[in-house]
């Protein structure tokens, strides 16, 4: 059975590391085998909270027998990924007559931290043999960095599918004939194999993210003022755009009150409160920080249903349209972009972007309009008579 996965994200400086460590510690106290991944901790705050200097390998950190932790090493992860890629690309180097890079020559490039995070999710979030993790808690980057990183596998896989579509792969057997008779260039066998390998790795990451037990917690400072509340709404919409299920919002350093009740109504998820200690949290504080906020109340099915996209069939009504309902809680009309490009829909909410393939029925339609009401984007599609089956025409 695959472990549950909780990604703890939020705005910078909101206390993500503290909440992630408290969540992991309390779950371990209940008898679970827990891995805490410090994925965004350049100043080693998690080291201070746990009283251990973390490395890239899981280390037992002593609260309970089942609590382990590690710190992402983007340099090591980049070298490992680069070595796998270089091995796959060896036929190309042989063809060009060049020597491949040695592992010692590989140094992390911009974006390596995001790739290291995806590799950690793939490695630790999939089904493990006996003795694996019951729960993986990730001290994740801020929302504006996390959302693009988690969307990267699907985006890269879409690029590969466009560069090497299935019909070209199906034509591999005809490559000698096509090249000899028509001069049609066909990629070498190794290129198709490399694409299949990359797609398989991307699929493993998506499987972890889409598992029923995978969810997110959003950690924020008390949202005082219209700017803070607007930023919270944009973060909520960005997560929904990528169909990342938000389990709860944790307000760090606040007192319960009417404002928090309004926040729960606005976000549509439970809001928990972590009180202000008046000082930097220490290892002994973690259990007390987690328990009042009920940080081990897992919700998965409801959170996932809240971000599901549904196509409504209204062809039998006077409208004669199909409507694609896309939940975007927190989105506002002025932040919304929507463009159809062929068989894809490009969506944007503020700084967040996503391009998704249209369901097969909608590909035979034209966009007839869109409306955003109460956090739900409804895109209307009218059947194209030239593409739709004869009975409808």
The 8 nearest C-alpha neighbors of each residue, nearest first, counted from 0:
[[1, 126, 2, 127, 128, 125, 133, 129],
 [126, 0, 2, 125, 127, 3, 124, 133],
 [3, 1, 133, 134, 132, 124, 4, 0],
 [2, 4, 212, 134, 213, 135, 133, 1],
 [3, 5, 213, 135, 134, 136, 212, 2],
 [4, 6, 136, 214, 215, 213, 137, 7],
 [5, 7, 215, 137, 139, 136, 216, 8],
 [6, 8, 216, 138, 139, 215, 137, 19],
 [9, 7, 217, 139, 141, 142, 218, 140],
 [10, 8, 218, 217, 141, 142, 219, 11],
 [9, 11, 141, 13, 219, 12, 142, 218],
 [12, 10, 13, 141, 9, 14, 15, 140],
 [11, 13, 14, 10, 15, 220, 219, 9],
 [12, 14, 219, 220, 11, 10, 15, 218],
 [15, 13, 17, 16, 12, 18, 251, 218],
 [14, 16, 18, 17, 218, 13, 19, 8],
 [17, 15, 19, 18, 14, 138, 20, 45],
 [16, 18, 20, 14, 19, 15, 21, 280],
 [17, 19, 21, 15, 20, 16, 22, 14],
 [20, 18, 16, 22, 21, 17, 138, 7],
 [19, 21, 23, 17, 22, 18, 24, 16],
 [22, 20, 285, 18, 24, 289, 23, 19],
 [21, 23, 19, 25, 20, 24, 294, 289],
 [22, 24, 20, 26, 21, 25, 27, 136],
 [25, 23, 21, 27, 26, 22, 20, 28],
 [24, 26, 28, 27, 22, 23, 286, 21],
 [25, 27, 23, 29, 28, 24, 31, 22],
 [28, 26, 31, 24, 30, 29, 25, 66],
 [29, 27, 25, 30, 26, 63, 24, 31],
 [28, 30, 26, 27, 31, 25, 24, 63],
 [31, 29, 27, 28, 32, 65, 26, 63],
 [32, 30, 27, 29, 33, 133, 26, 65],
 [31, 33, 65, 133, 132, 27, 66, 134],
 [32, 34, 134, 66, 132, 135, 65, 27],
 [35, 33, 67, 135, 68, 66, 136, 36],
 [34, 36, 68, 136, 137, 135, 67, 23],
 [37, 35, 137, 69, 38, 68, 70, 138],
 [38, 36, 70, 138, 39, 40, 69, 71],
 [37, 39, 139, 71, 138, 36, 40, 70],
 [40, 38, 140, 139, 37, 41, 138, 71],
 [39, 41, 43, 42, 37, 38, 44, 45],
 [42, 40, 43, 39, 44, 38, 37, 70],
 [41, 43, 40, 44, 45, 46, 39, 47],
 [44, 42, 46, 40, 45, 41, 47, 52],
 [43, 45, 47, 46, 42, 40, 48, 16],
 [46, 44, 48, 47, 43, 49, 16, 37],
 [47, 45, 52, 51, 43, 49, 44, 48],
 [48, 46, 50, 44, 45, 49, 43, 51],
 [47, 49, 282, 45, 281, 46, 50, 44],
 [50, 48, 46, 51, 47, 282, 45, 60],
 [49, 51, 47, 46, 48, 282, 52, 60],
 [52, 50, 46, 49, 53, 60, 47, 48],
 [51, 53, 46, 54, 50, 47, 43, 49],
 [54, 52, 69, 70, 51, 46, 68, 58],
 [53, 55, 70, 56, 69, 52, 57, 71],
 [54, 56, 70, 69, 71, 72, 57, 53],
 [55, 57, 54, 69, 58, 70, 53, 68],
 [58, 56, 69, 68, 67, 55, 59, 54],
 [59, 57, 67, 68, 60, 56, 69, 53],
 [60, 58, 67, 61, 66, 68, 57, 64],
 [61, 59, 67, 58, 66, 62, 49, 51],
 [60, 62, 63, 59, 64, 66, 67, 65],
 [63, 61, 60, 66, 64, 24, 28, 27],
 [62, 64, 65, 61, 66, 28, 27, 24],
 [65, 63, 66, 61, 62, 59, 27, 32],
 [64, 66, 32, 63, 27, 33, 31, 67],
 [67, 65, 33, 27, 63, 59, 64, 60],
 [68, 66, 59, 34, 58, 60, 57, 33],
 [67, 69, 35, 57, 58, 34, 36, 59],
 [70, 68, 57, 36, 53, 55, 54, 56],
 [71, 69, 37, 54, 55, 53, 36, 38],
 [70, 72, 38, 55, 73, 37, 69, 115],
 [73, 71, 75, 74, 55, 76, 70, 115],
 [72, 74, 76, 112, 115, 75, 77, 111],
 [73, 75, 77, 107, 76, 72, 78, 106],
 [76, 74, 78, 77, 72, 73, 79, 55],
 [75, 77, 73, 79, 115, 78, 74, 80],
 [78, 76, 74, 80, 75, 79, 107, 81],
 [77, 79, 81, 75, 76, 80, 105, 82],
 [80, 78, 76, 82, 81, 77, 75, 83],
 [79, 81, 77, 83, 82, 78, 76, 84],
 [82, 80, 78, 84, 83, 79, 77, 85],
 [81, 83, 85, 79, 84, 80, 78, 86],
 [84, 82, 80, 86, 81, 85, 79, 87],
 [83, 85, 81, 87, 86, 82, 88, 80],
 [86, 84, 88, 82, 87, 83, 81, 89],
 [85, 87, 83, 89, 84, 88, 82, 81],
 [86, 88, 84, 85, 89, 193, 83, 90],
 [89, 87, 85, 91, 86, 90, 84, 92],
 [88, 90, 92, 86, 91, 87, 85, 93],
 [91, 89, 93, 92, 88, 94, 189, 87],
 [90, 92, 94, 93, 89, 88, 95, 189],
 [91, 93, 95, 89, 97, 94, 90, 96],
 [94, 92, 96, 90, 91, 95, 89, 97],
 [93, 95, 91, 92, 96, 90, 97, 89],
 [96, 94, 92, 93, 97, 91, 90, 98],
 [95, 97, 93, 94, 92, 98, 91, 99],
 [98, 96, 92, 95, 99, 93, 94, 91],
 [97, 99, 92, 100, 96, 93, 101, 95],
 [100, 98, 92, 97, 101, 85, 89, 88],
 [101, 99, 104, 102, 98, 105, 85, 103],
 [100, 102, 104, 103, 99, 105, 82, 98],
 [103, 101, 104, 105, 78, 82, 100, 81],
 [102, 104, 101, 105, 106, 78, 100, 82],
 [105, 103, 101, 102, 100, 106, 78, 99],
 [106, 104, 102, 103, 78, 107, 101, 100],
 [107, 105, 108, 104, 74, 78, 77, 103],
 [106, 108, 74, 111, 77, 105, 109, 73],
 [107, 109, 111, 110, 106, 77, 112, 74],
 [110, 108, 111, 107, 112, 113, 114, 106],
 [109, 111, 113, 112, 108, 114, 107, 148],
 [112, 110, 114, 113, 109, 108, 107, 73],
 [111, 113, 115, 73, 114, 110, 116, 109],
 [114, 112, 116, 115, 110, 111, 148, 117],
 [115, 113, 111, 117, 116, 112, 118, 110],
 [116, 114, 112, 118, 113, 76, 73, 117],
 [115, 117, 113, 119, 114, 118, 112, 120],
 [118, 116, 120, 114, 119, 115, 121, 113],
 [117, 119, 121, 115, 116, 120, 122, 114],
 [120, 118, 122, 116, 121, 117, 123, 115],
 [121, 119, 124, 117, 118, 123, 122, 116],
 [120, 122, 204, 118, 119, 124, 123, 203],
 [121, 123, 119, 120, 124, 118, 125, 117],
 [124, 122, 120, 125, 119, 121, 135, 132],
 [125, 123, 120, 121, 207, 122, 2, 1],
 [124, 126, 1, 123, 207, 121, 127, 122],
 [1, 127, 125, 0, 2, 124, 128, 131],
 [126, 128, 131, 125, 1, 129, 0, 132],
 [129, 127, 131, 130, 126, 0, 1, 132],
 [130, 128, 131, 127, 132, 0, 126, 133],
 [129, 131, 128, 132, 127, 32, 133, 65],
 [132, 130, 127, 129, 128, 133, 32, 2],
 [133, 131, 32, 134, 2, 33, 34, 135],
 [132, 134, 2, 32, 31, 33, 3, 131],
 [133, 135, 3, 33, 2, 132, 4, 34],
 [134, 136, 34, 4, 33, 35, 3, 5],
 [137, 135, 35, 5, 4, 6, 36, 23],
 [138, 136, 36, 6, 139, 35, 7, 5],
 [137, 139, 37, 7, 19, 38, 16, 36],
 [138, 140, 8, 137, 38, 7, 39, 6],
 [141, 139, 39, 145, 144, 8, 142, 38],
 [142, 140, 9, 10, 8, 144, 143, 11],
 [141, 143, 145, 144, 9, 146, 8, 234],
 [142, 144, 141, 145, 146, 147, 234, 351],
 [145, 143, 142, 141, 146, 147, 140, 148],
 [144, 146, 142, 148, 140, 147, 143, 141],
 [145, 147, 149, 148, 144, 142, 143, 150],
 [148, 146, 150, 149, 145, 144, 151, 143],
 [149, 147, 145, 151, 150, 146, 113, 144],
 [150, 148, 146, 151, 147, 145, 152, 117],
 [149, 151, 147, 148, 152, 153, 146, 154],
 [150, 152, 154, 148, 149, 153, 155, 147],
 [153, 151, 201, 155, 154, 150, 156, 149],
 [152, 154, 156, 151, 155, 150, 157, 201],
 [153, 155, 151, 157, 152, 156, 150, 158],
 [156, 154, 158, 152, 157, 153, 151, 159],
 [155, 157, 159, 153, 158, 154, 198, 152],
 [156, 158, 160, 154, 155, 159, 153, 161],
 [159, 157, 155, 161, 156, 160, 162, 154],
 [158, 160, 162, 156, 161, 157, 163, 155],
 [159, 161, 164, 157, 163, 158, 162, 156],
 [160, 162, 158, 159, 164, 163, 157, 156],
 [161, 163, 159, 160, 164, 158, 157, 167],
 [162, 164, 160, 161, 159, 167, 165, 168],
 [165, 163, 160, 161, 166, 167, 162, 168],
 [164, 166, 168, 167, 169, 163, 160, 170],
 [165, 167, 169, 168, 164, 170, 163, 171],
 [168, 166, 170, 169, 165, 164, 163, 171],
 [167, 169, 165, 170, 166, 171, 164, 163],
 [168, 170, 166, 167, 171, 165, 172, 173],
 [171, 169, 167, 173, 168, 172, 166, 174],
 [170, 172, 174, 173, 168, 169, 167, 185],
 [173, 171, 170, 174, 169, 175, 176, 168],
 [172, 174, 170, 171, 176, 175, 177, 178],
 [173, 175, 171, 177, 176, 172, 178, 185],
 [176, 174, 178, 177, 173, 179, 172, 180],
 [177, 175, 179, 173, 178, 174, 180, 181],
 [178, 176, 174, 181, 180, 183, 179, 175],
 [177, 179, 182, 183, 175, 176, 181, 180],
 [178, 180, 176, 177, 182, 175, 181, 183],
 [181, 179, 177, 178, 176, 182, 183, 175],
 [182, 180, 177, 183, 178, 179, 176, 184],
 [181, 183, 178, 179, 180, 177, 184, 176],
 [182, 184, 178, 181, 177, 185, 179, 174],
 [185, 183, 178, 182, 186, 177, 174, 181],
 [184, 186, 174, 183, 187, 178, 171, 167],
 [187, 185, 190, 188, 184, 191, 189, 171],
 [186, 188, 189, 190, 185, 191, 171, 174],
 [187, 189, 191, 190, 192, 186, 171, 193],
 [190, 188, 192, 191, 187, 193, 90, 87],
 [191, 189, 193, 192, 188, 187, 194, 186],
 [192, 190, 194, 188, 193, 189, 195, 168],
 [191, 193, 189, 195, 190, 194, 196, 188],
 [194, 192, 190, 196, 191, 195, 189, 197],
 [193, 195, 191, 197, 196, 192, 198, 190],
 [194, 196, 192, 198, 193, 197, 199, 191],
 [197, 195, 193, 199, 194, 198, 192, 200],
 [196, 198, 194, 200, 199, 195, 193, 201],
 [199, 197, 201, 195, 200, 196, 156, 202],
 [198, 200, 202, 196, 197, 201, 195, 203],
 [201, 199, 197, 203, 202, 198, 196, 204],
 [202, 200, 152, 198, 204, 203, 199, 197],
 [201, 203, 199, 205, 200, 204, 198, 206],
 [204, 202, 206, 200, 201, 205, 121, 199],
 [205, 203, 121, 207, 201, 206, 202, 208],
 [204, 206, 208, 202, 207, 203, 209, 201],
 [207, 205, 203, 209, 204, 208, 210, 202],
 [206, 208, 204, 210, 205, 209, 124, 125],
 [209, 207, 205, 206, 210, 213, 204, 214],
 [208, 210, 206, 207, 205, 211, 213, 212],
 [209, 211, 207, 213, 212, 208, 206, 3],
 [212, 210, 213, 299, 209, 300, 303, 3],
 [213, 211, 3, 210, 299, 4, 214, 2],
 [214, 212, 4, 210, 3, 211, 5, 208],
 [213, 215, 5, 244, 246, 245, 4, 6],
 [216, 214, 6, 245, 5, 246, 7, 244],
 [217, 215, 7, 247, 246, 248, 245, 8],
 [216, 218, 248, 9, 8, 249, 7, 247],
 [219, 217, 9, 249, 15, 248, 250, 8],
 [220, 218, 13, 250, 9, 10, 251, 249],
 [219, 221, 13, 251, 250, 222, 252, 218],
 [220, 222, 253, 250, 223, 219, 251, 252],
 [223, 221, 227, 228, 220, 224, 219, 231],
 [224, 222, 221, 227, 225, 228, 226, 220],
 [223, 225, 226, 227, 222, 228, 229, 221],
 [224, 226, 228, 227, 229, 223, 222, 230],
 [227, 225, 229, 228, 224, 230, 223, 222],
 [226, 228, 222, 230, 229, 225, 224, 223],
 [227, 229, 231, 225, 230, 226, 222, 232],
 [230, 228, 226, 232, 231, 227, 225, 233],
 [231, 229, 233, 227, 232, 228, 226, 234],
 [230, 232, 228, 234, 229, 233, 235, 227],
 [231, 233, 329, 235, 229, 230, 234, 236],
 [234, 232, 236, 230, 235, 231, 237, 329],
 [233, 235, 237, 231, 236, 232, 230, 238],
 [236, 234, 232, 233, 238, 237, 329, 231],
 [235, 237, 329, 233, 239, 327, 330, 328],
 [238, 236, 234, 240, 239, 235, 351, 233],
 [237, 239, 243, 235, 236, 240, 241, 242],
 [238, 240, 242, 236, 241, 237, 327, 243],
 [241, 239, 237, 242, 238, 236, 327, 353],
 [240, 242, 239, 238, 243, 237, 150, 353],
 [243, 241, 239, 306, 240, 244, 238, 307],
 [242, 244, 238, 241, 239, 245, 214, 306],
 [245, 243, 302, 303, 214, 242, 215, 246],
 [246, 244, 215, 247, 302, 214, 216, 243],
 [245, 247, 215, 302, 216, 214, 298, 244],
 [248, 246, 269, 216, 268, 245, 270, 217],
 [247, 249, 217, 270, 216, 218, 271, 269],
 [250, 248, 218, 271, 272, 270, 217, 251],
 [251, 249, 272, 219, 220, 221, 218, 273],
 [250, 252, 273, 220, 253, 249, 219, 272],
 [253, 251, 275, 274, 273, 250, 220, 221],
 [254, 252, 274, 221, 251, 250, 272, 275],
 [253, 255, 256, 274, 272, 252, 273, 275],
 [256, 254, 259, 253, 272, 257, 258, 260],
 [257, 255, 258, 259, 254, 260, 261, 253],
 [256, 258, 260, 259, 261, 255, 262, 254],
 [257, 259, 261, 256, 260, 262, 255, 263],
 [260, 258, 262, 261, 257, 256, 255, 263],
 [261, 259, 257, 263, 262, 258, 264, 256],
 [260, 262, 264, 258, 259, 263, 265, 257],
 [261, 263, 259, 265, 260, 264, 266, 258],
 [264, 262, 260, 266, 265, 261, 270, 267],
 [265, 263, 261, 267, 262, 266, 260, 268],
 [264, 266, 262, 263, 267, 261, 329, 328],
 [267, 265, 263, 268, 264, 262, 328, 329],
 [266, 268, 264, 265, 263, 269, 328, 262],
 [269, 267, 247, 266, 263, 270, 246, 248],
 [270, 268, 247, 263, 248, 271, 267, 246],
 [269, 271, 248, 263, 247, 249, 268, 272],
 [272, 270, 249, 292, 250, 248, 269, 273],
 [271, 273, 250, 292, 249, 251, 274, 253],
 [274, 272, 251, 252, 292, 288, 250, 253],
 [275, 273, 252, 253, 272, 276, 251, 254],
 [274, 276, 252, 277, 253, 273, 251, 278],
 [277, 275, 278, 274, 280, 279, 252, 273],
 [276, 278, 275, 279, 280, 252, 274, 253],
 [279, 277, 276, 280, 275, 281, 284, 252],
 [278, 280, 281, 277, 276, 48, 275, 17],
 [281, 279, 284, 278, 282, 276, 48, 17],
 [282, 280, 284, 48, 283, 279, 285, 47],
 [281, 283, 48, 284, 49, 285, 280, 50],
 [282, 284, 281, 285, 286, 287, 280, 48],
 [285, 283, 281, 282, 287, 286, 280, 288],
 [284, 286, 21, 288, 287, 283, 282, 289],
 [287, 285, 289, 288, 284, 25, 21, 290],
 [286, 288, 285, 284, 289, 290, 291, 283],
 [289, 287, 285, 286, 290, 273, 284, 21],
 [288, 290, 21, 286, 287, 294, 292, 291],
 [289, 291, 293, 292, 287, 288, 286, 294],
 [292, 290, 293, 289, 288, 287, 273, 272],
 [291, 293, 271, 272, 294, 290, 289, 273],
 [294, 292, 290, 291, 295, 296, 289, 271],
 [295, 293, 292, 289, 296, 22, 290, 271],
 [294, 296, 293, 297, 22, 26, 25, 289],
 [297, 295, 294, 293, 298, 246, 292, 247],
 [296, 298, 295, 299, 246, 294, 212, 214],
 [299, 297, 246, 300, 302, 301, 296, 214],
 [298, 300, 302, 301, 212, 211, 303, 214],
 [301, 299, 303, 302, 304, 298, 211, 212],
 [302, 300, 304, 303, 299, 305, 298, 246],
 [303, 301, 244, 305, 299, 300, 304, 246],
 [302, 304, 244, 300, 305, 301, 306, 299],
 [303, 305, 301, 307, 306, 302, 300, 244],
 [304, 306, 302, 303, 307, 301, 326, 244],
 [305, 307, 242, 304, 303, 239, 326, 244],
 [308, 306, 304, 305, 309, 303, 242, 326],
 [309, 307, 325, 324, 306, 326, 310, 323],
 [308, 310, 324, 323, 311, 307, 325, 322],
 [309, 311, 323, 322, 324, 312, 321, 308],
 [312, 310, 322, 321, 323, 313, 309, 324],
 [311, 313, 321, 314, 310, 322, 320, 315],
 [314, 312, 320, 316, 315, 321, 319, 311],
 [313, 315, 319, 320, 316, 312, 321, 318],
 [316, 314, 313, 319, 317, 312, 318, 320],
 [315, 317, 318, 313, 314, 319, 320, 312],
 [316, 318, 319, 315, 314, 313, 320, 321],
 [317, 319, 316, 320, 313, 314, 315, 381],
 [320, 318, 314, 317, 316, 313, 315, 381],
 [321, 319, 381, 314, 313, 380, 318, 379],
 [320, 322, 312, 380, 313, 311, 379, 314],
 [323, 321, 379, 311, 378, 310, 380, 377],
 [322, 324, 310, 378, 377, 309, 311, 325],
 [323, 325, 377, 309, 308, 376, 310, 322],
 [324, 326, 308, 376, 375, 377, 327, 323],
 [327, 325, 375, 306, 328, 376, 374, 324],
 [328, 326, 374, 236, 375, 239, 330, 240],
 [329, 327, 374, 236, 330, 326, 235, 375],
 [328, 330, 232, 236, 235, 374, 233, 327],
 [331, 329, 236, 328, 327, 374, 233, 348],
 [332, 330, 334, 333, 329, 335, 374, 371],
 [331, 333, 335, 334, 371, 330, 336, 370],
 [332, 334, 331, 335, 349, 336, 330, 348],
 [335, 333, 349, 348, 332, 331, 336, 330],
 [334, 336, 348, 332, 347, 333, 349, 331],
 [337, 335, 347, 346, 348, 338, 334, 345],
 [336, 338, 346, 345, 347, 335, 339, 344],
 [339, 337, 345, 344, 340, 346, 336, 343],
 [338, 340, 344, 343, 345, 341, 337, 342],
 [341, 339, 343, 344, 342, 338, 345, 354],
 [342, 340, 343, 339, 344, 362, 357, 356],
 [341, 343, 357, 362, 356, 340, 344, 339],
 [344, 342, 356, 340, 357, 355, 341, 339],
 [343, 345, 339, 355, 354, 338, 340, 346],
 [346, 344, 354, 338, 337, 353, 339, 343],
 [347, 345, 337, 353, 336, 352, 354, 344],
 [346, 348, 352, 336, 351, 335, 349, 353],
 [349, 347, 335, 334, 351, 350, 336, 237],
 [348, 350, 334, 351, 347, 335, 233, 352],
 [351, 349, 348, 352, 347, 143, 237, 233],
 [350, 352, 348, 347, 237, 349, 353, 143],
 [353, 351, 347, 346, 348, 350, 354, 345],
 [352, 354, 346, 345, 347, 355, 351, 241],
 [353, 355, 345, 344, 346, 343, 356, 352],
 [354, 356, 344, 343, 357, 353, 345, 346],
 [357, 355, 343, 342, 344, 358, 354, 359],
 [356, 358, 343, 342, 361, 362, 359, 355],
 [359, 357, 361, 360, 356, 362, 342, 310],
 [358, 360, 362, 361, 357, 363, 342, 356],
 [361, 359, 362, 358, 363, 364, 357, 321],
 [362, 360, 364, 363, 358, 359, 357, 380],
 [361, 363, 359, 364, 360, 342, 357, 358],
 [364, 362, 361, 386, 360, 383, 382, 387],
 [365, 363, 382, 383, 361, 381, 362, 380],
 [364, 366, 381, 380, 367, 383, 382, 363],
 [367, 365, 380, 368, 379, 381, 364, 378],
 [368, 366, 379, 380, 381, 365, 369, 378],
 [369, 367, 379, 366, 378, 370, 380, 377],
 [368, 370, 378, 377, 379, 371, 376, 367],
 [369, 371, 377, 376, 372, 378, 368, 375],
 [370, 372, 376, 375, 377, 374, 332, 373],
 [373, 371, 375, 374, 370, 376, 377, 332],
 [374, 372, 375, 371, 328, 329, 376, 327],
 [373, 375, 328, 327, 372, 329, 330, 326],
 [376, 374, 326, 372, 327, 371, 373, 325],
 [375, 377, 371, 325, 370, 324, 326, 378],
 [376, 378, 324, 370, 369, 323, 322, 325],
 [379, 377, 369, 323, 322, 368, 376, 324],
 [378, 380, 322, 368, 367, 369, 321, 366],
 [381, 379, 366, 321, 367, 365, 320, 364],
 [380, 382, 320, 364, 365, 367, 366, 383],
 [383, 381, 364, 384, 363, 387, 365, 380],
 [382, 384, 364, 386, 385, 363, 387, 365],
 [385, 383, 387, 386, 392, 382, 391, 388],
 [384, 386, 383, 387, 392, 388, 363, 382],
 [387, 385, 384, 383, 363, 388, 382, 364],
 [386, 388, 384, 383, 385, 363, 382, 389],
 [389, 387, 390, 391, 386, 392, 384, 385],
 [388, 390, 392, 391, 387, 384, 386, 385],
 [391, 389, 392, 388, 387, 384, 386, 385],
 [390, 392, 389, 388, 387, 384, 382, 314],
 [391, 389, 390, 384, 388, 387, 385, 383]]
